[in-house]
Amino acid sequence: MQVRKLKTPPLKMAAPVSAEGKALINNNADGLRYDDVYPELKVISGDDFKEKFGPTRKGWDKSIYSGGTLVNIVGKSYGVLPNIDFFGQIENKLAEKDIRVMTRAINRDNRAFAVDHILSDDRYHVNVKNSKDEIRPMLSFTTSYDGSTKTQGHFGFYRKVCDNGLHVATSQIGFSLKHRGNIVEVVVPEIEILIQKFMDNEFYELRRKFEVLAERPITNIEDYVELVCAKTEIFQFQKSEENEDPSKNAEIVIQTIKREAKLLNETPNHWIGYNAFNGILFNKMKKGFTSQYDWDAKLFDFNMELATAN
């Protein structure tokens, strides 16, 4: 399939449209973050590399520039997957099937990138405990030019009440990578079929787990936050060894739980607690995308353990 070649950053472009002229991808829906994930990519190798860098350590044969900045030096066998051939192909497939999404895109220093496509079709949204707490399935993709993040795709969830990305789904979005000299090509499967399989299986199983978390109240918010910090080691609960007051991150989680419980007219519970930690993890802590997903799974599993304990 021919991938749509973007000549300008996505923010300056019209959204892809269907045959009926309907906009499919809304880059600014609900104030979602939308960075330019298509910085100029340049790979220098061969004589040009030798001329620029001179004698170098063994195994250094190519340099990768993203947005004009050197982000990686790699060997001959290292294949580079241009973002336009990855993210662009996925956008094309969504457009071809008239799959309507809201898109969030994150660019970290022109090195690592994440794009989330949130399914905006009302057939797909559900509410936890039939409250105002709406969640939608999300297709999440990551890659990097500096090797810090895996090129991968998986299903997750978007939670409208706090703009969280909930990466607790285990279903991977499989695709194959093929080397063509210095460049890697990606072959993405039919996304429509993957979405339907996910909706028919894991989506509703996970929704029930969300309900279990929401049904388990938190009796003492500060004690709960301290316990999660101690068991998961996501961050330190207290300010210092000398000061036992909650740290800045811990205080943010405590206040988020109180605020969201009031907003949703709910008793503080483990679903709200999990999401408060999730918000800190994805919005404040400086961790790589792959590391964030691992920590998120750890937070979710521990909250499930607490919620199902006798």
C-alpha positions in Angstrom: 0.0 0.0 0.0 1.2 3.5 -0.8 1.8 5.5 2.3 0.6 9.0 2.4 3.7 11.3 2.3 3.4 14.3 4.6 5.3 17.4 3.5 4.2 19.5 6.5 3.6 18.7 10.2 0.2 17.1 10.8 -1.1 20.0 12.8 -1.0 22.1 9.6 -2.9 19.6 7.6 -6.5 18.8 7.1 -7.6 15.5 8.7 -7.9 12.5 6.4 -11.3 12.2 4.9 -13.5 9.3 3.8 -15.0 8.9 0.3 -18.1 10.7 1.6 -15.9 13.7 2.7 -16.3 13.0 6.4 -13.3 14.0 8.6 -12.0 10.9 10.4 -9.1 12.0 12.5 -9.7 14.9 14.9 -6.3 16.0 16.0 -7.6 18.6 18.5 -10.5 16.8 20.1 -11.1 17.6 23.7 -7.7 19.5 23.8 -5.7 16.3 23.3 -2.0 16.8 22.9 -0.8 16.6 19.3 2.9 17.0 18.7 4.6 16.8 15.3 5.7 13.2 15.2 7.2 13.6 11.7 10.5 15.5 12.2 12.9 15.5 9.3 14.8 12.2 9.3 18.3 11.9 7.9 20.6 8.9 7.9 24.3 9.4 7.1 26.4 6.3 6.2 29.4 5.1 4.1 31.9 7.7 3.0 29.8 10.6 4.2 29.8 9.1 7.7 33.6 8.6 7.7 34.2 12.1 6.4 32.0 13.6 9.2 33.1 11.4 12.1 36.5 10.1 11.1 37.8 7.0 12.9 35.3 5.7 15.3 34.7 2.8 17.6 34.0 -0.6 16.0 30.4 -1.1 15.0 29.6 2.6 14.4 28.7 2.9 10.7 25.6 5.2 10.5 24.4 8.3 12.2 20.7 9.2 12.6 19.5 12.8 12.7 16.0 13.7 13.7 14.8 17.3 13.4 18.4 18.3 12.7 19.7 16.7 15.9 22.0 13.7 16.2 20.0 11.1 18.1 21.8 7.8 17.4 24.9 6.2 16.0 24.4 2.6 14.9 25.9 -0.3 13.0 25.5 -1.4 9.4 22.7 -3.9 10.1 20.6 -1.4 12.1 17.4 -0.7 10.1 15.7 2.7 10.5 11.9 2.8 10.3 10.7 6.3 9.3 7.8 7.5 11.3 5.8 8.4 8.2 6.0 4.8 7.1 4.7 3.6 10.5 2.3 6.2 11.9 1.3 7.3 8.4 0.4 3.8 7.3 -1.8 3.3 10.4 -3.6 6.6 9.7 -4.2 5.5 6.1 -5.7 2.2 7.2 -8.0 3.9 9.7 -9.1 6.3 7.0 -9.7 3.6 4.4 -12.1 1.8 6.7 -13.9 4.9 7.9 -12.8 4.2 11.5 -13.4 7.4 13.4 -10.8 8.3 16.0 -9.5 11.1 18.2 -5.7 11.2 18.0 -3.1 12.1 20.6 0.5 12.3 19.5 3.6 12.8 21.7 7.1 13.7 20.5 9.9 13.5 23.1 12.9 15.5 21.9 12.6 14.1 18.3 13.8 10.8 19.7 10.9 8.8 21.0 7.3 9.0 19.8 3.8 7.7 20.7 0.5 8.0 18.8 -2.8 7.0 20.4 -5.9 6.6 18.3 -9.0 6.7 20.5 -12.1 5.2 19.0 -14.7 7.9 18.9 -17.6 5.8 17.5 -20.3 5.7 20.3 -20.7 2.0 19.7 -17.4 1.5 21.5 -17.6 3.6 24.7 -18.7 2.3 28.1 -19.2 3.8 31.5 -17.7 2.3 34.6 -20.4 1.5 37.2 -22.9 3.3 34.9 -21.5 6.6 36.1 -20.1 9.6 34.3 -16.7 7.8 34.1 -16.5 7.1 30.4 -13.8 4.9 28.8 -13.0 4.2 25.2 -10.8 1.6 23.5 -7.5 3.0 22.2 -4.9 1.8 19.7 -1.5 2.8 21.0 1.7 2.8 18.9 5.3 3.7 19.9 8.6 3.9 18.2 11.9 5.8 18.5 15.0 6.9 16.5 17.4 6.6 19.4 16.6 2.9 20.4 15.0 3.8 23.7 11.5 2.6 22.9 10.2 -0.5 21.2 8.4 -0.2 17.9 5.1 -1.8 19.0 1.4 -1.5 19.1 -1.2 -2.6 21.6 -4.7 -1.9 22.7 -5.4 0.3 25.7 -8.1 2.6 27.1 -8.7 6.3 27.2 -10.5 7.7 30.2 -12.3 10.9 29.4 -12.6 12.3 33.0 -8.9 13.0 33.3 -7.5 12.4 29.7 -5.7 9.3 30.9 -4.3 6.6 28.7 -4.9 3.3 30.4 -2.4 0.8 29.0 -3.7 -2.3 30.8 -4.8 -4.3 27.8 -2.6 -7.2 26.9 -3.7 -7.6 23.3 -0.8 -6.7 21.0 -1.4 -5.1 17.6 0.8 -7.4 15.5 2.7 -6.3 12.5 5.9 -7.4 10.7 9.1 -5.5 10.1 11.1 -6.2 7.0 14.6 -4.9 6.3 15.3 -3.2 3.0 18.9 -2.3 3.3 19.2 0.6 5.7 15.5 1.1 5.9 12.8 -1.0 7.7 9.4 -1.4 6.2 6.4 -2.2 8.3 3.4 -4.3 7.3 0.3 -3.5 9.3 -2.6 -6.0 9.4 -6.2 -5.1 8.8 -7.0 -2.9 11.8 -10.8 -3.2 11.5 -10.5 -7.0 12.1 -8.2 -6.5 15.1 -10.5 -4.0 16.7 -13.5 -6.3 16.4 -11.6 -9.2 17.9 -10.5 -7.0 20.8 -14.0 -5.8 21.4 -15.4 -9.3 21.3 -12.9 -10.6 23.8 -10.6 -8.7 26.0 -12.4 -5.4 26.1 -15.4 -6.7 28.1 -13.2 -8.9 30.3 -11.1 -5.8 31.3 -14.2 -3.7 31.8 -15.3 -6.2 34.5 -12.0 -5.8 36.2 -12.5 -2.0 36.1 -15.9 -2.6 37.8 -14.2 -4.7 40.5 -11.8 -1.9 41.3 -14.6 0.6 41.4 -16.6 -1.5 43.8 -13.8 -1.7 46.4 -13.7 1.5 48.5 -10.6 3.2 49.9 -11.2 3.7 53.6 -8.1 5.9 54.2 -6.7 7.6 51.2 -3.3 8.5 52.7 -2.8 5.0 54.0 -3.7 3.6 50.6 -1.3 5.8 48.7 1.5 5.0 51.2 0.9 1.3 50.7 0.9 1.4 46.9 4.1 3.5 47.0 5.8 1.0 49.3 4.7 -2.2 47.4 5.2 -1.0 43.8 8.1 1.5 44.5 6.6 3.8 41.9 7.9 6.8 43.9 8.7 7.7 47.5 5.6 8.4 49.7 7.2 10.7 52.2 9.2 13.8 51.5 12.4 12.6 53.2 13.7 10.4 55.9 13.4 13.4 58.2 10.0 14.6 57.0 7.2 12.0 57.0 4.7 14.3 55.2 3.6 13.0 51.7 5.9 13.9 48.9 4.8 16.1 46.1 3.8 13.2 43.9 2.0 11.5 46.7 0.1 14.7 47.5 -1.0 15.0 43.9 -2.3 11.4 44.0 -4.2 12.1 47.2 -5.8 15.3 45.9 -6.6 13.7 42.6 -8.5 10.8 44.3 -10.5 13.3 46.4 -11.3 15.5 43.4 -12.4 12.7 41.1 -14.5 11.0 43.7 -16.3 14.3 44.2 -16.6 14.9 40.5 -18.1 11.4 39.9 -20.2 11.5 43.1 -18.5 8.3 44.2 -16.8 7.0 47.3 -13.0 7.0 46.8 -12.2 3.5 45.4 -9.4 1.5 43.9 -10.4 2.4 40.3 -10.1 6.1 41.0 -6.9 5.4 43.0 -5.3 3.4 40.2 -6.1 6.2 37.7 -4.6 8.8 40.0 -1.3 6.9 40.0 -1.7 6.4 36.3 -2.0 10.1 35.7 1.3 10.8 37.6 3.0 8.0 35.7 2.1 9.2 32.2 1.9 13.0 32.7 4.6 13.9 35.3 7.2 11.1 35.7 10.1 11.1 33.2 10.1 7.5 32.1 10.4 6.0 28.6 7.2 4.8 26.9 8.1 1.1 27.3 8.9 1.6 30.9 5.6 3.5 31.5 3.6 0.5 30.2 5.5 -1.9 32.5 4.9 0.3 35.5 1.2 0.8 34.6 0.7 -3.0 34.5 2.4 -3.2 37.9 0.1 -0.6 39.3 -3.0 -2.2 37.9 -2.1 -5.7 39.1 -1.4 -4.5 42.6 -4.7 -2.6 42.8 -6.5 -5.7 41.6 -4.8 -7.7 44.3 -6.0 -5.2 46.9 -9.5 -5.1 45.5 -9.9 -8.9 45.5 -8.3 -9.6 48.8 -10.6 -10.9 51.6 
